[in-house]
Amino acid sequence: MLIVPDGATARSWYMTALGAQPLWDLGGVAGLHIDGAPFFLHEAVHGRKTEPSPVDAGLTTTRIEVFLDAPSELIDRAARAGASDVEPLTEHDTPWGTHRQGGFTDPFGHRWSVGDRTPLQPFPR
């Protein structure tokens, strides 16, 4: 669940920028999914110090990881929609072979890593 400063603005950005589709919407709390991978948004509750949005806190300590067949498409789409700290897709040598991954920070302060599906495959023996 991602804490955001404004639920409606965040919901709109994720749907437009990342192609997220709605699962449900309760106003300040909403369920979305990207290519079947669900995630939730929760509007920050003013005065609640234990759950500020990353923008309000000035940092994030969580990274959202999404694995897709075409990760560069999501990264490019987010960049065109105003994401910051965009890292293009690069190749990494891993125990399971080459893994392609990049990322961005959304306008609400959440860091996203976007890669191909290789980490979801069994390791070679």
Secondary structure, 3 states (H helix, E strand, C coil): CEEECCHHHHHHHHHHHHCCEEEEECCCEEEEEECCEEEEEEECCCCCCCCCCHHHHCCCCCEEEEECCCHHHHHHHHHHCCCEEEEEEEEEEECCEEEEEEEEECCCCCEEEEECCHHHCCCCC
